[in-house]
Amino acid sequence: MDELRRTPVDIKEVLRFFAEKLHGKNETLKRDAKTLINVLTRERLQKELMENGDALKEAEATGDEKSIDRLSERSRLLTGEIAKVSKEG
């Protein structure tokens, strides 16, 4: 925000113009925002699934059955969430 406050007025006007041009009467803005949120959510879940998979491999290597069970269940849940988000998008 500080950088925006320090921005010269003429630059702010140019930014306002482009923002209004892009989003002023854009009927698809709501749809675009929903799509963006969907993509970001899916990416976050996929990252969590990868991290969970790494932890699962480590648990399997050490023979930690309790962690294996917990992490396997987490993988199943994350996979389901990714499928749900993908279907919505």
C-alpha positions as CSV (number, residue, x, y, z in Angstrom):
1,M,0.0,0.0,0.0
2,D,2.8,2.4,0.7
3,E,4.1,2.1,-2.8
4,L,0.7,2.8,-4.2
5,R,0.5,6.0,-2.0
6,R,3.8,7.1,-3.3
7,T,2.7,6.6,-7.0
8,P,2.3,9.8,-8.9
9,V,-1.2,10.9,-9.6
10,D,-0.8,10.6,-13.4
11,I,0.3,7.0,-13.1
12,K,-2.7,6.3,-10.7
13,E,-5.0,7.7,-13.4
14,V,-3.6,5.4,-16.0
15,L,-4.0,2.4,-13.6
16,R,-7.6,3.4,-12.9
17,F,-8.3,3.7,-16.6
18,F,-7.0,0.2,-17.2
19,A,-8.8,-1.3,-14.2
20,E,-12.1,0.3,-15.3
21,K,-11.5,-0.9,-18.9
22,L,-10.8,-4.4,-17.7
23,H,-13.4,-4.7,-15.0
24,G,-15.8,-1.8,-15.4
25,K,-18.7,-3.5,-17.3
26,N,-17.2,-7.0,-17.5
27,E,-20.1,-9.5,-17.1
28,T,-17.6,-12.3,-16.9
29,L,-15.7,-10.9,-13.9
30,K,-17.6,-13.1,-11.5
31,R,-17.0,-16.2,-13.6
32,D,-13.3,-15.3,-14.0
33,A,-12.9,-14.9,-10.3
34,K,-14.6,-18.2,-9.6
35,T,-12.3,-19.9,-12.1
36,L,-9.2,-18.3,-10.6
37,I,-10.2,-19.4,-7.1
38,N,-10.9,-22.9,-8.4
39,V,-7.4,-23.1,-10.1
40,L,-5.7,-21.8,-7.0
41,T,-7.6,-24.3,-4.7
42,R,-6.7,-27.2,-7.0
43,E,-3.0,-26.2,-7.1
44,R,-2.9,-25.9,-3.3
45,L,-4.5,-29.3,-2.8
46,Q,-2.2,-30.9,-5.4
47,K,0.8,-29.4,-3.5
48,E,-0.6,-30.8,-0.2
49,L,-1.0,-34.2,-1.8
50,M,2.6,-34.2,-3.1
51,E,3.8,-33.3,0.4
52,N,1.6,-35.9,1.9
53,G,3.0,-38.5,-0.5
54,D,6.6,-37.6,0.5
55,A,5.7,-38.0,4.1
56,L,4.0,-41.3,3.3
57,K,7.1,-42.6,1.6
58,E,9.1,-41.7,4.6
59,A,6.7,-43.5,6.9
60,E,6.8,-46.6,4.8
61,A,10.6,-46.5,4.8
62,T,10.7,-46.4,8.6
63,G,7.8,-48.8,9.0
64,D,5.7,-46.4,11.0
65,E,2.2,-48.1,10.6
66,K,0.3,-45.4,12.5
67,S,1.6,-42.6,10.2
68,I,1.1,-44.8,7.2
69,D,-2.6,-45.2,8.1
70,R,-3.0,-41.5,8.8
71,L,-1.2,-40.3,5.7
72,S,-3.0,-42.9,3.5
73,E,-6.3,-41.6,4.7
74,R,-5.2,-38.0,4.1
75,S,-4.1,-38.9,0.6
76,R,-7.6,-40.4,-0.1
77,L,-9.3,-37.3,1.2
78,L,-7.1,-34.9,-0.8
79,T,-7.6,-36.9,-3.9
80,G,-11.4,-36.7,-3.4
81,E,-11.2,-32.9,-2.8
82,I,-9.1,-32.5,-6.0
83,A,-11.7,-34.5,-8.0
84,K,-14.5,-32.4,-6.5
85,V,-12.8,-29.1,-7.3
86,S,-11.9,-30.3,-10.8
87,K,-15.5,-31.3,-11.5
88,E,-16.7,-27.9,-10.3
89,G,-14.3,-26.0,-12.6
